[in-house]
């Protein structure tokens, strides 16, 4: 059984490779701001910062992964994004939030990318 952190790292690696293949430049992974605010992947494409939440599932035991991104989770992601922009003194650059869902189906990864998810 894979532990949660290992599964998370694997999912972030798969998502990063997926994004790079689509022309995104990965700027940072696992950015933390404060105690609970974290962003899995920060990427750029076409002068746009994209903050990406990655969810990887091997089954539906815990429900639809998209539903786990509640308004409270969105607030934490927004706080982390604001922290990233503040720490790096970045201003006046458009941003968006994406979600990447990775489902492991019969040994294969099925990836769904939700652009501008919230």
ChimeraX attribute file (.defattr): number of C-alpha atoms within 10 A of each C-alpha:
attribute: neighborCount
match mode: 1-to-1
recipient: residues
	/A:1	4
	/A:2	7
	/A:3	7
	/A:4	10
	/A:5	9
	/A:6	10
	/A:7	16
	/A:8	17
	/A:9	16
	/A:10	13
	/A:11	22
	/A:12	23
	/A:13	15
	/A:14	17
	/A:15	26
	/A:16	23
	/A:17	14
	/A:18	15
	/A:19	20
	/A:20	14
	/A:21	10
	/A:22	10
	/A:23	13
	/A:24	19
	/A:25	17
	/A:26	17
	/A:27	11
	/A:28	14
	/A:29	18
	/A:30	14
	/A:31	15
	/A:32	16
	/A:33	18
	/A:34	10
	/A:35	6
	/A:36	12
	/A:37	19
	/A:38	22
	/A:39	23
	/A:40	22
	/A:41	23
	/A:42	23
	/A:43	20
	/A:44	18
	/A:45	14
	/A:46	9
	/A:47	9
	/A:48	13
	/A:49	21
	/A:50	24
	/A:51	25
	/A:52	28
	/A:53	25
	/A:54	24
	/A:55	22
	/A:56	23
	/A:57	20
	/A:58	14
	/A:59	12
	/A:60	9
	/A:61	7
	/A:62	10
	/A:63	10
	/A:64	13
	/A:65	18
	/A:66	15
	/A:67	9
	/A:68	13
	/A:69	17
	/A:70	10
	/A:71	11
	/A:72	10
	/A:73	15
	/A:74	17
	/A:75	13
	/A:76	18
	/A:77	24
	/A:78	19
	/A:79	18
	/A:80	21
	/A:81	26
	/A:82	14
	/A:83	18
	/A:84	20
	/A:85	16
	/A:86	11
	/A:87	10
	/A:88	9
	/A:89	8
	/A:90	10
	/A:91	8
	/A:92	6
	/A:93	9
	/A:94	10
	/A:95	16
	/A:96	15
	/A:97	19
	/A:98	18
	/A:99	24
	/A:100	25
	/A:101	21
	/A:102	22
	/A:103	20
	/A:104	14
	/A:105	11
	/A:106	8
	/A:107	8
	/A:108	9
	/A:109	16
	/A:110	13
	/A:111	16
	/A:112	12
	/A:113	16
	/A:114	15
	/A:115	13
	/A:116	13
	/A:117	15
	/A:118	12
